[in-house]
Amino acid sequence: MSPKLTKAEQTRRTRRAILNRARHLFATQGYAATGTEAIISDLGITRGALYHQFSDKLGVFKAVVVEAY
């Protein structure tokens, strides 16, 4: 049986998953063509989970850019 994740670890993993998916979509489709629904659709998370981490799509984009540099 695997150990239960703490709330902080769940939050960190969710944020990481969002950034990884968003980075891929921004790179392949561009910023304008990438919506928040596309970012969360195959992650199994809610829109609320995304907005808990980031204020909006621009906030996600900024985090992706900051992480890259």
ChimeraX attribute file (.defattr): number of C-alpha atoms within 10 A of each C-alpha:
attribute: neighborCount
match mode: 1-to-1
recipient: residues
	/A:1	3
	/A:2	4
	/A:3	5
	/A:4	8
	/A:5	10
	/A:6	9
	/A:7	9
	/A:8	9
	/A:9	11
	/A:10	12
	/A:11	15
	/A:12	12
	/A:13	13
	/A:14	18
	/A:15	17
	/A:16	12
	/A:17	16
	/A:18	21
	/A:19	20
	/A:20	13
	/A:21	17
	/A:22	24
	/A:23	21
	/A:24	13
	/A:25	17
	/A:26	17
	/A:27	10
	/A:28	11
	/A:29	10
	/A:30	11
	/A:31	15
	/A:32	8
	/A:33	10
	/A:34	16
	/A:35	13
	/A:36	15
	/A:37	11
	/A:38	13
	/A:39	24
	/A:40	18
	/A:41	12
	/A:42	9
	/A:43	12
	/A:44	8
	/A:45	14
	/A:46	12
	/A:47	13
	/A:48	9
	/A:49	14
	/A:50	21
	/A:51	14
	/A:52	12
	/A:53	15
	/A:54	17
	/A:55	10
	/A:56	12
	/A:57	18
	/A:58	11
	/A:59	13
	/A:60	22
	/A:61	17
	/A:62	12
	/A:63	15
	/A:64	19
	/A:65	12
	/A:66	9
	/A:67	10
	/A:68	8
	/A:69	5
